[in-house]
Amino acid sequence: MHNIPPSYGIQVTQTLLSDLTTAAVGGPAGNYVEARTETEIIEAVRTADEAGEQLLLIGGGSNLLVSDDGFPGTVLRIASEGFTVNAEDSCGGVSVVVQAGHNWDALVEHAALHAWSGLEALAGIPGSTGATPVQNVGAYGSDVSQTIAVVRTWDRTRNAVKTFTNAELRFGYRDSILKQTTVNGSPRYVVLTVEFQLPLGRMSAPIKYAELARSLGVEPGKRAYSNDVRREVLRLRGSKGMVLDSADRDTYSTGSFFTNPIVPAQVALALPDSAPRYPAGQDGLVKLSAAWLIDQAGFGRGFGLEEGSVSGGRASLSTKHTLAITNRGSASAEDMLAIAREVRAGVVERFGIELHPEPLLIGLEL
């Protein structure tokens, strides 16, 4: 993480959102609060709500693009850590309850090292565990909906704890009921803990993603050792600038800025045969590659770095991957949005397909 301060219980100070997000942009918070326990999280949320203040939650800060004007209300950093193993046996697997602020990649590493299968393809994704069910975090053919059993939350409307089962979370592609009930970064349901149900074993879940299967030397649908999968995913993500590295400006981003569009099958048929197509999970719909659309619309790696660009060279597409918009060192939120607007308009002009942002835009409009 880039210059994110440590957690020392609840604190209230003024701070810059640029110090709390992986894109390293964003103005000051009206109030800044850190909470390390479930009790502190609930107390901070109730205090803000009773005062009628706007509330913005931050975990790892990897999925937020915040206005240069900052956020006028309370910014609550979820800093609870740790997990509890509720059950572990060869038949039922392991049931592990994870605190919302626990580092996600640390959990994936622990799982792979301790023969808890199912999370290995999600290695290297920045952020906290509590954020993963909100947008059904996924990569390389895997997502958290495949392993989440229960999410425990604080319901701000009812002022009570609310527990969701997997089915009740209404998971979709980068979506859930938790995301659907979040407005401008302010959720109705504040995640407290996430419970995962994971099979025991040294082998991974079936490898569904063709690129990952090729790099592991296995056929799609087959398994590999979980530790090997985790290491290969980290290598692949690193080659695309998708593993945080304070020395690499390509990692100062929100990760993938646009979601892969899901379109009617007839729209996909109008694209060249070389356009990647994936099952969308619904009849009559196809998922396309946003990165391919961006590249084919004329926006290559490093777009924006050239002289006279819309961002003045302060922001650009990653030099390693066209799906990330990066802060080259002095970018503002508006600089990064200028790149996003140019790319989105170019894809619409070339293909008639509108891309939608994956990160939450706080105080901003694309």
C-alpha positions as CSV (number, residue, x, y, z in Angstrom):
1,M,0.0,0.0,0.0
2,H,1.2,3.5,-0.7
3,N,1.8,5.7,2.4
4,I,-1.2,4.4,4.2
5,P,-0.9,5.1,8.0
6,P,-1.0,2.4,10.6
7,S,-4.0,1.8,12.8
8,Y,-4.0,2.8,16.5
9,G,-7.6,2.4,17.5
10,I,-10.2,5.2,16.9
11,Q,-8.6,8.5,16.0
12,V,-10.1,11.7,14.7
13,T,-7.8,13.9,12.7
14,Q,-7.8,15.7,9.3
15,T,-6.1,13.7,6.6
16,L,-5.9,13.6,2.9
17,L,-7.7,10.9,0.9
18,S,-4.7,10.8,-1.4
19,D,-2.8,9.1,1.5
20,L,-5.5,6.5,1.9
21,T,-6.0,5.3,-1.7
22,T,-3.9,3.4,-4.1
23,A,-4.5,5.9,-6.8
24,A,-2.9,8.5,-4.5
25,V,-5.5,11.3,-5.3
26,G,-8.2,12.9,-3.3
27,G,-8.5,16.0,-1.1
28,P,-9.1,16.3,2.7
29,A,-11.5,14.4,4.9
30,G,-13.9,16.4,7.0
31,N,-13.3,13.9,9.8
32,Y,-11.1,10.9,9.8
33,V,-11.7,7.9,12.0
34,E,-9.9,4.6,12.3
35,A,-11.6,1.6,13.9
36,R,-9.8,-1.6,14.9
37,T,-12.6,-3.6,16.4
38,E,-16.2,-4.5,15.5
39,T,-17.4,-2.4,18.5
40,E,-15.4,0.6,17.3
41,I,-16.7,0.3,13.7
42,I,-20.3,0.3,14.9
43,E,-19.7,3.1,17.3
44,A,-18.1,5.3,14.6
45,V,-20.9,4.6,12.1
46,R,-23.6,5.4,14.7
47,T,-21.9,8.5,15.8
48,A,-21.7,9.8,12.2
49,D,-25.3,8.8,11.5
50,E,-26.6,10.4,14.6
51,A,-24.8,13.6,13.7
52,G,-26.3,13.5,10.2
53,E,-22.8,13.4,8.6
54,Q,-22.0,11.8,5.3
55,L,-20.0,8.6,5.7
56,L,-17.3,7.2,3.5
57,L,-15.8,3.8,4.3
58,I,-12.2,2.9,3.3
59,G,-10.4,-0.4,3.7
60,G,-7.4,-0.7,1.5
61,G,-8.4,2.2,-0.6
62,S,-7.9,0.3,-3.8
63,N,-11.4,0.8,-5.4
64,L,-11.9,4.5,-4.8
65,L,-11.3,7.6,-6.9
66,V,-12.0,10.6,-4.7
67,S,-12.5,14.2,-5.7
68,D,-9.7,16.7,-5.3
69,D,-12.1,18.7,-3.1
70,G,-12.1,15.8,-0.6
71,F,-15.0,14.4,1.3
72,P,-16.9,16.8,3.7
73,G,-18.2,14.1,6.1
74,T,-16.7,11.3,8.1
75,V,-14.2,9.0,6.5
76,L,-14.1,5.7,8.4
77,R,-11.1,3.4,7.8
78,I,-11.9,-0.2,8.7
79,A,-8.8,-1.5,10.4
80,S,-10.1,-4.6,12.2
81,E,-7.7,-7.6,11.7
82,G,-7.5,-11.3,12.3
83,F,-9.6,-14.4,11.6
84,T,-11.0,-17.3,13.5
85,V,-11.2,-20.9,12.4
86,N,-14.7,-22.2,13.4
87,A,-14.4,-25.7,12.0
88,E,-11.8,-27.8,10.1
89,D,-12.3,-31.3,8.9
90,S,-11.7,-33.4,5.9
91,C,-15.4,-33.7,4.9
92,G,-16.7,-30.2,5.5
93,G,-13.4,-28.3,4.9
94,V,-12.5,-25.2,6.8
95,S,-14.9,-22.5,8.0
96,V,-13.0,-19.3,8.7
97,V,-14.5,-16.0,9.9
98,V,-12.4,-13.0,8.8
99,Q,-12.5,-9.4,10.2
100,A,-13.5,-6.8,7.6
101,G,-10.2,-4.9,7.8
102,H,-7.9,-7.9,7.4
103,N,-5.6,-7.7,4.5
104,W,-7.0,-9.7,1.6
105,D,-3.7,-10.9,0.1
106,A,-2.4,-12.0,3.5
107,L,-5.5,-14.2,3.9
108,V,-5.0,-15.7,0.4
109,E,-1.3,-16.5,1.3
110,H,-2.3,-18.1,4.6
111,A,-5.0,-20.2,2.8
112,A,-2.5,-21.5,0.2
113,L,0.1,-22.3,2.8
114,H,-2.3,-24.1,5.0
115,A,-4.0,-26.2,2.3
116,W,-7.3,-24.2,2.3
117,S,-8.3,-24.4,-1.3
118,G,-10.3,-21.9,-3.4
119,L,-8.7,-18.5,-2.9
120,E,-5.4,-19.0,-4.7
121,A,-6.4,-17.4,-8.0
122,L,-7.3,-14.2,-6.1
123,A,-3.8,-13.5,-5.0
124,G,-2.3,-10.1,-5.3
125,I,-5.6,-8.2,-5.2
126,P,-5.1,-5.2,-3.0
127,G,-7.5,-4.1,-0.3
128,S,-9.3,-5.5,2.7
129,T,-11.4,-8.7,3.1
130,G,-14.6,-6.8,4.0
131,A,-14.6,-5.1,0.6
132,T,-14.5,-8.4,-1.4
133,P,-18.1,-9.4,-1.1
134,V,-19.3,-5.8,-2.0
135,Q,-18.3,-6.1,-5.6
136,N,-17.8,-9.8,-5.7
137,V,-14.1,-9.5,-6.3
138,G,-12.7,-11.8,-8.9
139,A,-9.8,-12.6,-11.2
140,Y,-8.5,-15.4,-13.4
141,G,-11.8,-17.2,-13.5
142,S,-12.5,-17.1,-9.8
143,D,-14.5,-14.8,-7.6
144,V,-15.4,-14.7,-3.9
145,S,-19.0,-15.7,-4.4
146,Q,-17.7,-19.3,-4.9
147,T,-16.4,-19.5,-1.3
148,I,-18.3,-17.0,0.8
149,A,-20.8,-18.6,3.2
150,V,-22.0,-15.7,5.3
151,V,-21.4,-12.0,5.6
152,R,-22.1,-10.2,8.9
153,T,-23.0,-6.5,8.6
154,W,-24.2,-3.5,10.5
155,D,-27.5,-2.3,9.0
156,R,-27.6,1.5,9.3
157,T,-31.2,1.7,8.5
158,R,-32.4,-0.7,11.2
159,N,-29.6,0.1,13.6
160,A,-28.9,-3.6,14.1
161,V,-26.6,-6.4,13.0
162,K,-27.7,-8.1,9.8
163,T,-26.3,-11.4,8.6
164,F,-26.5,-12.4,4.9
165,T,-26.2,-15.9,3.5
166,N,-24.5,-16.4,0.1
167,A,-27.9,-16.6,-1.7
168,E,-29.1,-13.5,0.1
169,L,-26.1,-11.5,-1.2
170,R,-27.4,-11.7,-4.8
171,F,-24.0,-12.0,-6.2
172,G,-23.4,-11.0,-9.9
173,Y,-20.5,-9.9,-12.0
174,R,-18.8,-7.4,-9.8
175,D,-22.0,-6.9,-8.0
176,S,-24.0,-7.8,-4.8
177,I,-26.8,-6.5,-2.7
178,L,-24.1,-4.7,-0.6
179,K,-23.0,-2.7,-3.7
180,Q,-26.5,-2.1,-4.9
181,T,-27.4,-0.4,-1.6
182,T,-24.2,1.7,-1.5
183,V,-24.6,5.4,-2.6
184,N,-21.5,7.5,-3.2
185,G,-19.3,5.2,-1.1
186,S,-21.8,5.2,1.8
187,P,-23.3,1.7,2.3
188,R,-26.5,0.8,4.0
189,Y,-24.7,-2.4,5.2
190,V,-21.3,-2.0,6.8
191,V,-19.4,-5.3,6.6
192,L,-18.1,-6.5,9.9
193,T,-16.9,-10.1,9.2
194,V,-16.8,-12.5,6.2
195,E,-17.1,-16.2,6.6
196,F,-15.5,-18.5,4.0
197,Q,-16.1,-22.2,3.5
198,L,-13.0,-23.7,1.9
199,P,-12.2,-27.3,0.9
200,L,-9.1,-28.8,2.4
201,G,-6.3,-29.9,0.1
202,R,-3.1,-28.9,-1.6
203,M,-4.8,-28.7,-5.0
204,S,-6.5,-25.6,-6.3
205,A,-10.0,-25.1,-7.5
206,P,-10.3,-26.0,-11.2
207,I,-8.4,-23.6,-13.4
208,K,-11.0,-21.9,-15.6
209,Y,-8.9,-19.0,-17.1
210,A,-7.1,-20.0,-20.3
211,E,-4.1,-17.7,-19.8
212,L,-3.5,-19.0,-16.2
213,A,-4.0,-22.6,-17.4
214,R,-1.4,-22.2,-20.2
215,S,1.1,-20.6,-17.8
216,L,0.7,-23.5,-15.4
217,G,0.9,-26.1,-18.1
218,V,-2.5,-27.6,-17.4
219,E,-5.6,-28.0,-19.4
220,P,-8.5,-25.6,-18.6
221,G,-10.7,-27.2,-16.0
222,K,-7.9,-29.1,-14.4
223,R,-6.3,-28.4,-11.0
224,A,-2.8,-27.5,-10.0
225,Y,-1.0,-27.1,-6.6
226,S,-2.5,-24.1,-4.9
227,N,0.9,-22.6,-4.0
228,D,1.9,-22.9,-7.7
229,V,-1.3,-21.1,-8.7
230,R,-0.8,-18.4,-6.2
231,R,2.8,-17.7,-7.3
232,E,1.8,-17.7,-11.0
233,V,-1.1,-15.4,-10.4
234,L,1.2,-13.0,-8.6
235,R,3.7,-13.2,-11.5
236,L,1.0,-12.5,-14.1
237,R,-0.5,-9.7,-12.1
238,G,2.9,-8.2,-11.5
239,S,3.6,-8.2,-15.2
240,K,0.5,-6.1,-15.7
241,G,1.3,-3.7,-12.9
242,M,-1.6,-5.1,-10.8
243,V,0.5,-5.9,-7.7
244,L,1.1,-2.8,-5.5
245,D,4.7,-1.6,-5.6
246,S,5.6,1.8,-4.3
247,A,8.5,2.1,-6.8
248,D,6.3,1.4,-9.8
249,R,4.0,4.2,-11.0
250,D,2.0,1.7,-13.0
251,T,0.6,0.4,-9.7
252,Y,-0.7,3.8,-8.5
253,S,-4.2,3.1,-9.8
254,T,-7.6,1.7,-8.8
255,G,-6.7,-1.5,-10.7
256,S,-9.0,-2.2,-13.6
257,F,-10.8,1.1,-14.2
258,F,-13.6,-0.3,-16.4
259,T,-15.6,-3.5,-16.0
260,N,-15.8,-6.0,-18.9
261,P,-19.1,-5.0,-20.7
262,I,-21.9,-7.6,-20.8
263,V,-23.9,-7.1,-24.1
264,P,-26.6,-8.9,-26.1
265,A,-25.2,-11.7,-28.2
266,Q,-26.0,-9.9,-31.4
267,V,-23.8,-7.0,-30.4
268,A,-20.9,-9.3,-29.9
269,L,-21.5,-10.9,-33.3
270,A,-20.9,-7.5,-34.9
271,L,-17.3,-7.4,-33.5
272,P,-14.3,-8.9,-35.3
273,D,-13.7,-12.6,-34.8
274,S,-10.6,-11.8,-32.8
275,A,-12.6,-10.1,-30.1
276,P,-12.5,-12.1,-26.9
277,R,-15.9,-13.4,-25.7
278,Y,-16.8,-15.0,-22.4
279,P,-19.9,-16.6,-20.9
280,A,-22.0,-14.0,-19.1
281,G,-23.9,-16.4,-17.0
282,Q,-27.2,-15.4,-18.6
283,D,-28.8,-16.6,-21.9
284,G,-28.5,-14.2,-24.8
285,L,-25.7,-12.2,-23.2
286,V,-22.0,-12.2,-23.8
287,K,-19.1,-10.7,-21.7
288,L,-16.5,-8.8,-23.7
289,S,-12.9,-7.8,-22.8
290,A,-12.8,-4.1,-21.9
291,A,-9.0,-4.2,-22.4
292,W,-9.4,-5.5,-26.0
293,L,-12.0,-2.8,-26.8
294,I,-9.8,0.0,-25.4
295,D,-6.7,-1.2,-27.3
296,Q,-8.6,-1.7,-30.6
297,A,-10.1,1.8,-30.3
298,G,-6.6,3.2,-30.5
299,F,-5.7,3.6,-26.9
300,G,-2.5,1.7,-26.3
301,R,-0.4,1.2,-23.2
302,G,0.9,4.5,-21.8
303,F,-1.8,6.5,-23.6
304,G,-1.8,10.0,-22.0
305,L,2.0,10.2,-21.5
306,E,2.5,11.9,-24.8
307,E,3.0,15.6,-25.1
308,G,-0.2,17.6,-25.2
309,S,-2.4,14.8,-23.7
310,V,-5.7,15.5,-22.0
311,S,-4.0,15.0,-18.6
312,G,-0.8,16.8,-19.4
313,G,1.1,13.6,-18.9
314,R,0.2,13.5,-15.2
315,A,-2.1,10.5,-15.7
316,S,-2.1,7.8,-18.3
317,L,-3.1,4.3,-19.1
318,S,-0.7,1.9,-17.5
319,T,2.4,1.2,-19.6
320,K,1.8,-2.5,-18.9
321,H,-2.0,-2.9,-19.2
322,T,-4.6,-0.8,-21.0
323,L,-7.3,-1.4,-18.3
324,A,-5.6,0.6,-15.5
325,I,-5.5,4.4,-15.3
326,T,-2.4,5.4,-13.4
327,N,-1.1,8.4,-11.4
328,R,2.3,9.2,-12.9
329,G,3.3,11.2,-9.8
330,S,1.4,14.5,-9.6
331,A,-2.1,13.6,-11.1
332,S,-5.3,15.0,-9.7
333,A,-8.6,13.1,-9.7
334,E,-9.7,15.2,-12.7
335,D,-6.5,14.2,-14.6
336,M,-7.4,10.6,-14.2
337,L,-11.0,11.2,-15.2
338,A,-9.8,13.0,-18.3
339,I,-8.1,9.8,-19.5
340,A,-11.2,7.8,-18.6
341,R,-13.5,10.1,-20.5
342,E,-11.3,10.1,-23.6
343,V,-11.1,6.3,-23.6
344,R,-14.8,5.7,-22.9
345,A,-15.7,8.2,-25.7
346,G,-13.3,6.5,-28.1
347,V,-14.7,3.0,-27.5
348,V,-18.3,4.3,-28.0
349,E,-17.2,5.9,-31.3
350,R,-15.4,2.8,-32.5
351,F,-17.7,0.1,-31.3
352,G,-20.9,1.7,-30.0
353,I,-20.3,0.1,-26.6
354,E,-20.2,2.2,-23.4
355,L,-17.7,1.2,-20.7
356,H,-18.6,1.6,-17.0
357,P,-16.2,2.4,-14.2
358,E,-15.3,-0.3,-11.7
359,P,-14.1,1.9,-8.8
360,L,-16.5,4.0,-6.8
361,L,-16.3,7.7,-7.9
362,I,-16.6,9.9,-4.8
363,G,-17.7,13.4,-5.5
364,L,-16.9,12.8,-9.2
365,E,-18.8,12.0,-12.4
366,L,-17.5,10.3,-15.4
